[in-house]
């Protein structure tokens, strides 16, 4: 498991397996967010399995699938609402963690400076600098 903290509220991770969820609960995570569509690729755990494991270990489960490379403003809106309302700390996952980070960056640009968002993502191992124009647009929302 590769947990990458972004800020005090959220960390991101590549694909999580059902066996990882007990450890996430032990580490103190309260909410597990799946940004990966079910069945995106062969061999990935089913969302039903992950949801059951999350509930078994007392984590709130949020399924918010987003297509890779096709993040819409409506996806950002839903993520922004979710991250502000979810019990923290939150861990969000997708195939590599990039989708979750992009969702976080675009939603965070509404409330923080673009430079701060880019820096936090970079510290977590993700380069979102290519999203700077779109983040600047988000700041007006």
N, C-alpha and C positions, 0 to 999 in steps of 0.2 A: 504494500500500500504506500502510495506517494502523496502524503498530505502536504499541501502548500498553502500556508496562511497568507491571506491578502491583507486583512485588517482585523480589528477586534471582533467583528461580527461573523466574518465568513472566511472559510478556507475552501480550496478546490482540490480536486483529485482526478486522475484518470480513472477508468472503470473500477468500480468497487464490486467485490464479490460478497455473497451472503455471509461467508465466514469472516469477513472483515468487520462486520457491523457490531459484534460484541466489543471489539477493540475500540471502535469509534465511540460507543457508549461509555466505555471505561475511561476514555480520554476526555469525556465531558461534553461531547457534542449532543445537542438537543434536537436538531432538525436535519434531516437528510433530504436533499433535493436532487432529483434525477432530471438532467437536461438532455438525456439521450433517448431517442425514440426506441421503443421496444422492438427487438428484431432487426436492428440496424445492420448487424453483421452476424454471420453464423457463429455460434459458440458463446455469445455474450449471455450473461445471466438474464433470466426473465425479470421484468419489472414486478411481477406478482411474487416471485421468490424474494426479491430485495425488499419489497413492501412488508411481507410477512416477517422477515428477519428484523426490519426496523421496528415494527410494532412489538415484536417479542422482546426487544431490548429497550423499549420505552422511548424510542425516537419518533418524532413527528415525521411523517412521510409526505413529501410533496413531489408529485409527478408533473413536470412542466417540460415536455419534449420540444426540442427545437432542431430543425434541420441544419446540419453542418453547412456553413457557407451561405446560409439564407436566413439570417436573423432579421426579423421584421421589427418595426417600431412597436407593434402590438406585443411582440415577445418581450421587448425591453420594458414596456409598461407593466406587464404581468410580473416580470422579475423584480422590478422596482417596488411594486406593492408588496410582493412576497417577502423580499429581504428586509423591508422595514417592519413588517408585522410578525415575521417568524421568530420563534424563541431561539435566542442565540446561546452558544455558538452554532453556526450553520456550516454544514459541509455539503458542497454541490459537486456533482460528478457528471462527466460525459466520457467520450472515448479517451481523450488526452488531457482534459481540463481546460482546453482552449475556449471552447464554446461557453463554458461557465464564466470564464474570465472576461470574455467579450461582453456577455450579458451584464456582468458586474460593472465593467468599465463604462459601458454606454449608460447604464442606469446611474452610476455614481457621478458621471459628468454632469448630471442634472443638479447635483448638490455640492460638488467639490471642483477644484481647479483641474483642468486637463493635465497639467504637469504633475500634480499630486497623484492622479489616477494612473498615469503612465508609469510613474516611479513605483507605486505600490505593486502594479502588475509585474514590472521588471524584477522587483525584489522577490516575487513569487516564481519567477522563471518564465514569464510570458511577455512577449513584445507586442504591445497594442499600439505602438506609435503610428502605425499605418491607419489607425482609426481616428487620428486627431481631427480631421475635418468633420467626421460624423459625430464625434464627441462634442465638438464645438456647437454643432446644430442641437444636440441634446440639451446643452446648457440653457437654451432658450425655452425649454418646455416646462 
